[in-house]
Amino acid sequence: MLRIEIKDGENIERALKRYKRKYRQTKVLQQIKDKKEYKKPSIQNREKLQKAKYREAYLREQES
């Protein structure tokens, strides 16, 4: 369970924004979506490799 401490004089909109950011960072929604349907381990591994290749190419492009 996420807890957000509201500081004295803090706007509720700001606290809500912090809560949403923290929720996104925990990746709860992503886990729920992933568990909706079964993926074979070979497909999971293939997707992992594709993401790694993309990330590596992106970082190389940023360096140059």
PDB file of N, CA, C and O in Angstrom:
ATOM      1  N   MET A   1       0.824  -1.169   0.000  1.00  0.00           N
ATOM      2  CA  MET A   1       0.000   0.000   0.000  1.00  0.00           C
ATOM      3  C   MET A   1       0.878   1.246   0.000  1.00  0.00           C
ATOM      4  O   MET A   1       1.815   1.358   0.791  1.00  0.00           O
ATOM      5  N   LEU A   2       0.571   2.159  -0.878  1.00  0.00           N
ATOM      6  CA  LEU A   2       1.348   3.386  -0.988  1.00  0.00           C
ATOM      7  C   LEU A   2       0.865   4.416   0.021  1.00  0.00           C
ATOM      8  O   LEU A   2      -0.332   4.572   0.261  1.00  0.00           O
ATOM      9  N   ARG A   3       1.818   5.101   0.594  1.00  0.00           N
ATOM     10  CA  ARG A   3       1.472   6.163   1.535  1.00  0.00           C
ATOM     11  C   ARG A   3       2.150   7.445   1.083  1.00  0.00           C
ATOM     12  O   ARG A   3       3.328   7.456   0.728  1.00  0.00           O
ATOM     13  N   ILE A   4       1.393   8.504   1.103  1.00  0.00           N
ATOM     14  CA  ILE A   4       1.916   9.812   0.763  1.00  0.00           C
ATOM     15  C   ILE A   4       1.666  10.732   1.957  1.00  0.00           C
ATOM     16  O   ILE A   4       0.525  10.946   2.365  1.00  0.00           O
ATOM     17  N   GLU A   5       2.730  11.259   2.496  1.00  0.00           N
ATOM     18  CA  GLU A   5       2.623  12.194   3.612  1.00  0.00           C
ATOM     19  C   GLU A   5       2.354  13.584   3.032  1.00  0.00           C
ATOM     20  O   GLU A   5       3.131  14.081   2.217  1.00  0.00           O
ATOM     21  N   ILE A   6       1.255  14.204   3.453  1.00  0.00           N
ATOM     22  CA  ILE A   6       0.947  15.549   3.002  1.00  0.00           C
ATOM     23  C   ILE A   6       1.577  16.525   3.985  1.00  0.00           C
ATOM     24  O   ILE A   6       1.293  16.498   5.183  1.00  0.00           O
ATOM     25  N   LYS A   7       2.434  17.383   3.457  1.00  0.00           N
ATOM     26  CA  LYS A   7       3.141  18.340   4.303  1.00  0.00           C
ATOM     27  C   LYS A   7       2.237  19.527   4.613  1.00  0.00           C
ATOM     28  O   LYS A   7       1.250  19.767   3.918  1.00  0.00           O
ATOM     29  N   ASP A   8       2.581  20.253   5.645  1.00  0.00           N
ATOM     30  CA  ASP A   8       1.790  21.430   6.034  1.00  0.00           C
ATOM     31  C   ASP A   8       1.772  22.446   4.900  1.00  0.00           C
ATOM     32  O   ASP A   8       2.821  22.831   4.383  1.00  0.00           O
ATOM     33  N   GLY A   9       0.577  22.878   4.519  1.00  0.00           N
ATOM     34  CA  GLY A   9       0.434  23.892   3.486  1.00  0.00           C
ATOM     35  C   GLY A   9       0.610  23.368   2.067  1.00  0.00           C
ATOM     36  O   GLY A   9       0.635  24.150   1.117  1.00  0.00           O
ATOM     37  N   GLU A  10       0.732  22.047   1.915  1.00  0.00           N
ATOM     38  CA  GLU A  10       0.926  21.487   0.573  1.00  0.00           C
ATOM     39  C   GLU A  10      -0.421  21.381  -0.146  1.00  0.00           C
ATOM     40  O   GLU A  10      -1.438  21.018   0.446  1.00  0.00           O
ATOM     41  N   ASN A  11      -0.396  21.698  -1.398  1.00  0.00           N
ATOM     42  CA  ASN A  11      -1.591  21.624  -2.230  1.00  0.00           C
ATOM     43  C   ASN A  11      -1.961  20.154  -2.454  1.00  0.00           C
ATOM     44  O   ASN A  11      -1.084  19.311  -2.638  1.00  0.00           O
ATOM     45  N   ILE A  12      -3.255  19.856  -2.437  1.00  0.00           N
ATOM     46  CA  ILE A  12      -3.716  18.474  -2.635  1.00  0.00           C
ATOM     47  C   ILE A  12      -3.382  17.987  -4.035  1.00  0.00           C
ATOM     48  O   ILE A  12      -3.133  16.799  -4.238  1.00  0.00           O
ATOM     49  N   GLU A  13      -3.376  18.905  -5.009  1.00  0.00           N
ATOM     50  CA  GLU A  13      -3.023  18.535  -6.385  1.00  0.00           C
ATOM     51  C   GLU A  13      -1.583  18.036  -6.458  1.00  0.00           C
ATOM     52  O   GLU A  13      -1.281  17.079  -7.170  1.00  0.00           O
ATOM     53  N   ARG A  14      -0.710  18.689  -5.720  1.00  0.00           N
ATOM     54  CA  ARG A  14       0.707  18.308  -5.700  1.00  0.00           C
ATOM     55  C   ARG A  14       0.875  16.925  -5.066  1.00  0.00           C
ATOM     56  O   ARG A  14       1.642  16.099  -5.561  1.00  0.00           O
ATOM     57  N   ALA A  15       0.162  16.683  -3.980  1.00  0.00           N
ATOM     58  CA  ALA A  15       0.242  15.386  -3.310  1.00  0.00           C
ATOM     59  C   ALA A  15      -0.302  14.282  -4.212  1.00  0.00           C
ATOM     60  O   ALA A  15       0.245  13.180  -4.254  1.00  0.00           O
ATOM     61  N   LEU A  16      -1.371  14.579  -4.926  1.00  0.00           N
ATOM     62  CA  LEU A  16      -1.950  13.605  -5.842  1.00  0.00           C
ATOM     63  C   LEU A  16      -0.971  13.283  -6.969  1.00  0.00           C
ATOM     64  O   LEU A  16      -0.871  12.135  -7.402  1.00  0.00           O
ATOM     65  N   LYS A  17      -0.255  14.294  -7.440  1.00  0.00           N
ATOM     66  CA  LYS A  17       0.745  14.103  -8.491  1.00  0.00           C
ATOM     67  C   LYS A  17       1.870  13.191  -7.997  1.00  0.00           C
ATOM     68  O   LYS A  17       2.339  12.318  -8.728  1.00  0.00           O
ATOM     69  N   ARG A  18       2.302  13.405  -6.737  1.00  0.00           N
ATOM     70  CA  ARG A  18       3.338  12.540  -6.170  1.00  0.00           C
ATOM     71  C   ARG A  18       2.854  11.104  -6.042  1.00  0.00           C
ATOM     72  O   ARG A  18       3.605  10.162  -6.297  1.00  0.00           O
ATOM     73  N   TYR A  19       1.585  10.940  -5.641  1.00  0.00           N
ATOM     74  CA  TYR A  19       1.008   9.602  -5.510  1.00  0.00           C
ATOM     75  C   TYR A  19       0.990   8.895  -6.860  1.00  0.00           C
ATOM     76  O   TYR A  19       1.375   7.729  -6.952  1.00  0.00           O
ATOM     77  N   LYS A  20       0.548   9.585  -7.904  1.00  0.00           N
ATOM     78  CA  LYS A  20       0.476   8.989  -9.237  1.00  0.00           C
ATOM     79  C   LYS A  20       1.867   8.582  -9.732  1.00  0.00           C
ATOM     80  O   LYS A  20       2.036   7.518 -10.329  1.00  0.00           O
ATOM     81  N   ARG A  21       2.852   9.434  -9.479  1.00  0.00           N
ATOM     82  CA  ARG A  21       4.217   9.133  -9.905  1.00  0.00           C
ATOM     83  C   ARG A  21       4.736   7.897  -9.183  1.00  0.00           C
ATOM     84  O   ARG A  21       5.353   7.028  -9.799  1.00  0.00           O
ATOM     85  N   LYS A  22       4.491   7.816  -7.887  1.00  0.00           N
ATOM     86  CA  LYS A  22       4.945   6.668  -7.097  1.00  0.00           C
ATOM     87  C   LYS A  22       4.253   5.388  -7.565  1.00  0.00           C
ATOM     88  O   LYS A  22       4.878   4.330  -7.635  1.00  0.00           O
ATOM     89  N   TYR A  23       2.965   5.489  -7.886  1.00  0.00           N
ATOM     90  CA  TYR A  23       2.203   4.341  -8.366  1.00  0.00           C
ATOM     91  C   TYR A  23       2.771   3.833  -9.689  1.00  0.00           C
ATOM     92  O   TYR A  23       2.906   2.627  -9.899  1.00  0.00           O
ATOM     93  N   ARG A  24       3.105   4.779 -10.586  1.00  0.00           N
ATOM     94  CA  ARG A  24       3.689   4.396 -11.874  1.00  0.00           C
ATOM     95  C   ARG A  24       5.035   3.721 -11.687  1.00  0.00           C
ATOM     96  O   ARG A  24       5.348   2.761 -12.391  1.00  0.00           O
ATOM     97  N   GLN A  25       5.834   4.207 -10.749  1.00  0.00           N
ATOM     98  CA  GLN A  25       7.167   3.664 -10.529  1.00  0.00           C
ATOM     99  C   GLN A  25       7.126   2.256  -9.944  1.00  0.00           C
ATOM    100  O   GLN A  25       8.067   1.490 -10.148  1.00  0.00           O
ATOM    101  N   THR A  26       6.081   1.897  -9.235  1.00  0.00           N
ATOM    102  CA  THR A  26       5.984   0.555  -8.679  1.00  0.00           C
ATOM    103  C   THR A  26       5.581  -0.463  -9.737  1.00  0.00           C
ATOM    104  O   THR A  26       5.722  -1.667  -9.524  1.00  0.00           O
ATOM    105  N   LYS A  27       5.078   0.009 -10.877  1.00  0.00           N
ATOM    106  CA  LYS A  27       4.707  -0.823 -12.029  1.00  0.00           C
ATOM    107  C   LYS A  27       3.620  -1.842 -11.696  1.00  0.00           C
ATOM    108  O   LYS A  27       3.614  -2.945 -12.242  1.00  0.00           O
ATOM    109  N   VAL A  28       2.717  -1.482 -10.817  1.00  0.00           N
ATOM    110  CA  VAL A  28       1.628  -2.370 -10.425  1.00  0.00           C
ATOM    111  C   VAL A  28       0.713  -2.627 -11.614  1.00  0.00           C
ATOM    112  O   VAL A  28       0.355  -3.771 -11.894  1.00  0.00           O
ATOM    113  N   LEU A  29       0.338  -1.566 -12.307  1.00  0.00           N
ATOM    114  CA  LEU A  29      -0.566  -1.700 -13.442  1.00  0.00           C
ATOM    115  C   LEU A  29       0.053  -2.563 -14.538  1.00  0.00           C
ATOM    116  O   LEU A  29      -0.641  -3.363 -15.165  1.00  0.00           O
ATOM    117  N   GLN A  30       1.357  -2.404 -14.771  1.00  0.00           N
ATOM    118  CA  GLN A  30       2.043  -3.198 -15.791  1.00  0.00           C
ATOM    119  C   GLN A  30       2.013  -4.682 -15.429  1.00  0.00           C
ATOM    120  O   GLN A  30       1.830  -5.526 -16.307  1.00  0.00           O
ATOM    121  N   GLN A  31       2.188  -5.007 -14.156  1.00  0.00           N
ATOM    122  CA  GLN A  31       2.148  -6.401 -13.724  1.00  0.00           C
ATOM    123  C   GLN A  31       0.760  -6.994 -13.932  1.00  0.00           C
ATOM    124  O   GLN A  31       0.629  -8.148 -14.341  1.00  0.00           O
ATOM    125  N   ILE A  32      -0.265  -6.212 -13.654  1.00  0.00           N
ATOM    126  CA  ILE A  32      -1.637  -6.689 -13.836  1.00  0.00           C
ATOM    127  C   ILE A  32      -1.893  -6.990 -15.313  1.00  0.00           C
ATOM    128  O   ILE A  32      -2.480  -8.017 -15.655  1.00  0.00           O
ATOM    129  N   LYS A  33      -1.449  -6.086 -16.177  1.00  0.00           N
ATOM    130  CA  LYS A  33      -1.643  -6.291 -17.615  1.00  0.00           C
ATOM    131  C   LYS A  33      -0.874  -7.512 -18.109  1.00  0.00           C
ATOM    132  O   LYS A  33      -1.367  -8.264 -18.949  1.00  0.00           O
ATOM    133  N   ASP A  34       0.337  -7.708 -17.585  1.00  0.00           N
ATOM    134  CA  ASP A  34       1.148  -8.847 -18.011  1.00  0.00           C
ATOM    135  C   ASP A  34       0.521 -10.180 -17.596  1.00  0.00           C
ATOM    136  O   ASP A  34       0.645 -11.171 -18.315  1.00  0.00           O
ATOM    137  N   LYS A  35      -0.136 -10.209 -16.466  1.00  0.00           N
ATOM    138  CA  LYS A  35      -0.714 -11.452 -15.964  1.00  0.00           C
ATOM    139  C   LYS A  35      -2.092 -11.755 -16.545  1.00  0.00           C
ATOM    140  O   LYS A  35      -2.670 -12.802 -16.255  1.00  0.00           O
ATOM    141  N   LYS A  36      -2.612 -10.858 -17.350  1.00  0.00           N
ATOM    142  CA  LYS A  36      -3.928 -11.080 -17.948  1.00  0.00           C
ATOM    143  C   LYS A  36      -3.949 -12.301 -18.854  1.00  0.00           C
ATOM    144  O   LYS A  36      -4.924 -13.051 -18.876  1.00  0.00           O
ATOM    145  N   GLU A  37      -2.874 -12.493 -19.595  1.00  0.00           N
ATOM    146  CA  GLU A  37      -2.810 -13.657 -20.475  1.00  0.00           C
ATOM    147  C   GLU A  37      -1.439 -14.306 -20.370  1.00  0.00           C
ATOM    148  O   GLU A  37      -0.449 -13.646 -20.053  1.00  0.00           O
ATOM    149  N   TYR A  38      -1.394 -15.582 -20.636  1.00  0.00           N
ATOM    150  CA  TYR A  38      -0.166 -16.351 -20.511  1.00  0.00           C
ATOM    151  C   TYR A  38       0.740 -16.094 -21.700  1.00  0.00           C
ATOM    152  O   TYR A  38       0.287 -16.063 -22.844  1.00  0.00           O
ATOM    153  N   LYS A  39       2.030 -15.910 -21.421  1.00  0.00           N
ATOM    154  CA  LYS A  39       3.042 -15.797 -22.470  1.00  0.00           C
ATOM    155  C   LYS A  39       4.040 -16.922 -22.275  1.00  0.00           C
ATOM    156  O   LYS A  39       4.516 -17.178 -21.169  1.00  0.00           O
ATOM    157  N   LYS A  40       4.339 -17.578 -23.368  1.00  0.00           N
ATOM    158  CA  LYS A  40       5.329 -18.643 -23.297  1.00  0.00           C
ATOM    159  C   LYS A  40       6.686 -18.058 -22.909  1.00  0.00           C
ATOM    160  O   LYS A  40       6.992 -16.920 -23.263  1.00  0.00           O
ATOM    161  N   PRO A  41       7.497 -18.822 -22.188  1.00  0.00           N
ATOM    162  CA  PRO A  41       8.810 -18.323 -21.793  1.00  0.00           C
ATOM    163  C   PRO A  41       9.688 -17.914 -22.983  1.00  0.00           C
ATOM    164  O   PRO A  41      10.470 -16.968 -22.884  1.00  0.00           O
ATOM    165  N   SER A  42       9.556 -18.625 -24.099  1.00  0.00           N
ATOM    166  CA  SER A  42      10.370 -18.276 -25.270  1.00  0.00           C
ATOM    167  C   SER A  42       9.980 -16.902 -25.814  1.00  0.00           C
ATOM    168  O   SER A  42      10.838 -16.150 -26.278  1.00  0.00           O
ATOM    169  N   ILE A  43       8.710 -16.579 -25.758  1.00  0.00           N
ATOM    170  CA  ILE A  43       8.246 -15.268 -26.227  1.00  0.00           C
ATOM    171  C   ILE A  43       8.708 -14.176 -25.259  1.00  0.00           C
ATOM    172  O   ILE A  43       9.094 -13.089 -25.690  1.00  0.00           O
ATOM    173  N   GLN A  44       8.670 -14.459 -23.969  1.00  0.00           N
ATOM    174  CA  GLN A  44       9.149 -13.487 -22.976  1.00  0.00           C
ATOM    175  C   GLN A  44      10.635 -13.192 -23.190  1.00  0.00           C
ATOM    176  O   GLN A  44      11.063 -12.039 -23.135  1.00  0.00           O
ATOM    177  N   ASN A  45      11.411 -14.246 -23.434  1.00  0.00           N
ATOM    178  CA  ASN A  45      12.844 -14.066 -23.663  1.00  0.00           C
ATOM    179  C   ASN A  45      13.095 -13.269 -24.936  1.00  0.00           C
ATOM    180  O   ASN A  45      13.977 -12.410 -24.971  1.00  0.00           O
ATOM    181  N   ARG A  46      12.328 -13.549 -25.975  1.00  0.00           N
ATOM    182  CA  ARG A  46      12.476 -12.834 -27.241  1.00  0.00           C
ATOM    183  C   ARG A  46      12.181 -11.339 -27.051  1.00  0.00           C
ATOM    184  O   ARG A  46      12.901 -10.489 -27.577  1.00  0.00           O
ATOM    185  N   GLU A  47      11.130 -11.028 -26.304  1.00  0.00           N
ATOM    186  CA  GLU A  47      10.785  -9.625 -26.045  1.00  0.00           C
ATOM    187  C   GLU A  47      11.864  -8.927 -25.223  1.00  0.00           C
ATOM    188  O   GLU A  47      12.172  -7.758 -25.456  1.00  0.00           O
ATOM    189  N   LYS A  48      12.439  -9.652 -24.258  1.00  0.00           N
ATOM    190  CA  LYS A  48      13.520  -9.090 -23.456  1.00  0.00           C
ATOM    191  C   LYS A  48      14.718  -8.730 -24.322  1.00  0.00           C
ATOM    192  O   LYS A  48      15.311  -7.662 -24.171  1.00  0.00           O
ATOM    193  N   LEU A  49      15.067  -9.640 -25.235  1.00  0.00           N
ATOM    194  CA  LEU A  49      16.198  -9.398 -26.128  1.00  0.00           C
ATOM    195  C   LEU A  49      15.924  -8.210 -27.047  1.00  0.00           C
ATOM    196  O   LEU A  49      16.816  -7.396 -27.282  1.00  0.00           O
ATOM    197  N   GLN A  50      14.712  -8.102 -27.564  1.00  0.00           N
ATOM    198  CA  GLN A  50      14.363  -6.987 -28.431  1.00  0.00           C
ATOM    199  C   GLN A  50      14.470  -5.661 -27.683  1.00  0.00           C
ATOM    200  O   GLN A  50      14.978  -4.679 -28.224  1.00  0.00           O
ATOM    201  N   LYS A  51      13.995  -5.632 -26.448  1.00  0.00           N
ATOM    202  CA  LYS A  51      14.084  -4.409 -25.647  1.00  0.00           C
ATOM    203  C   LYS A  51      15.536  -4.036 -25.380  1.00  0.00           C
ATOM    204  O   LYS A  51      15.905  -2.862 -25.439  1.00  0.00           O
ATOM    205  N   ALA A  52      16.358  -5.039 -25.086  1.00  0.00           N
ATOM    206  CA  ALA A  52      17.771  -4.786 -24.808  1.00  0.00           C
ATOM    207  C   ALA A  52      18.475  -4.239 -26.046  1.00  0.00           C
ATOM    208  O   ALA A  52      19.287  -3.319 -25.942  1.00  0.00           O
ATOM    209  N   LYS A  53      18.171  -4.798 -27.217  1.00  0.00           N
ATOM    210  CA  LYS A  53      18.778  -4.309 -28.458  1.00  0.00           C
ATOM    211  C   LYS A  53      18.359  -2.876 -28.736  1.00  0.00           C
ATOM    212  O   LYS A  53      19.179  -2.044 -29.123  1.00  0.00           O
ATOM    213  N   TYR A  54      17.083  -2.594 -28.538  1.00  0.00           N
ATOM    214  CA  TYR A  54      16.582  -1.238 -28.770  1.00  0.00           C
ATOM    215  C   TYR A  54      17.250  -0.248 -27.823  1.00  0.00           C
ATOM    216  O   TYR A  54      17.676   0.831 -28.234  1.00  0.00           O
ATOM    217  N   ARG A  55      17.336  -0.626 -26.557  1.00  0.00           N
ATOM    218  CA  ARG A  55      17.942   0.245 -25.554  1.00  0.00           C
ATOM    219  C   ARG A  55      19.405   0.527 -25.883  1.00  0.00           C
ATOM    220  O   ARG A  55      19.870   1.660 -25.760  1.00  0.00           O
ATOM    221  N   GLU A  56      20.126  -0.513 -26.303  1.00  0.00           N
ATOM    222  CA  GLU A  56      21.540  -0.363 -26.638  1.00  0.00           C
ATOM    223  C   GLU A  56      21.714   0.556 -27.847  1.00  0.00           C
ATOM    224  O   GLU A  56      22.590   1.421 -27.851  1.00  0.00           O
ATOM    225  N   ALA A  57      20.885   0.369 -28.867  1.00  0.00           N
ATOM    226  CA  ALA A  57      20.965   1.221 -30.052  1.00  0.00           C
ATOM    227  C   ALA A  57      20.630   2.668 -29.699  1.00  0.00           C
ATOM    228  O   ALA A  57      21.262   3.596 -30.204  1.00  0.00           O
ATOM    229  N   TYR A  58      19.644   2.855 -28.838  1.00  0.00           N
ATOM    230  CA  TYR A  58      19.247   4.198 -28.426  1.00  0.00           C
ATOM    231  C   TYR A  58      20.378   4.901 -27.676  1.00  0.00           C
ATOM    232  O   TYR A  58      20.662   6.073 -27.924  1.00  0.00           O
ATOM    233  N   LEU A  59      21.018   4.181 -26.764  1.00  0.00           N
ATOM    234  CA  LEU A  59      22.109   4.769 -25.990  1.00  0.00           C
ATOM    235  C   LEU A  59      23.313   5.088 -26.880  1.00  0.00           C
ATOM    236  O   LEU A  59      23.975   6.106 -26.680  1.00  0.00           O
ATOM    237  N   ARG A  60      23.599   4.242 -27.843  1.00  0.00           N
ATOM    238  CA  ARG A  60      24.688   4.518 -28.776  1.00  0.00           C
ATOM    239  C   ARG A  60      24.390   5.769 -29.595  1.00  0.00           C
ATOM    240  O   ARG A  60      25.284   6.573 -29.860  1.00  0.00           O
ATOM    241  N   GLU A  61      23.153   5.927 -29.987  1.00  0.00           N
ATOM    242  CA  GLU A  61      22.767   7.098 -30.769  1.00  0.00           C
ATOM    243  C   GLU A  61      22.894   8.366 -29.933  1.00  0.00           C
ATOM    244  O   GLU A  61      23.273   9.415 -30.455  1.00  0.00           O
ATOM    245  N   GLN A  62      22.579   8.279 -28.630  1.00  0.00           N
ATOM    246  CA  GLN A  62      22.680   9.432 -27.764  1.00  0.00           C
ATOM    247  C   GLN A  62      24.129   9.863 -27.534  1.00  0.00           C
ATOM    248  O   GLN A  62      24.414  11.050 -27.377  1.00  0.00           O
ATOM    249  N   GLU A  63      25.041   8.885 -27.516  1.00  0.00           N
ATOM    250  CA  GLU A  63      26.452   9.181 -27.302  1.00  0.00           C
ATOM    251  C   GLU A  63      27.062   9.936 -28.474  1.00  0.00           C
ATOM    252  O   GLU A  63      27.899  10.818 -28.284  1.00  0.00           O
ATOM    253  N   SER A  64      26.644   9.591 -29.675  1.00  0.00           N
ATOM    254  CA  SER A  64      27.263  10.218 -30.852  1.00  0.00           C
ATOM    255  C   SER A  64      26.592  11.500 -31.262  1.00  0.00           C
ATOM    256  O   SER A  64      27.008  12.131 -32.234  1.00  0.00           O
TER     257      SER A  64
END
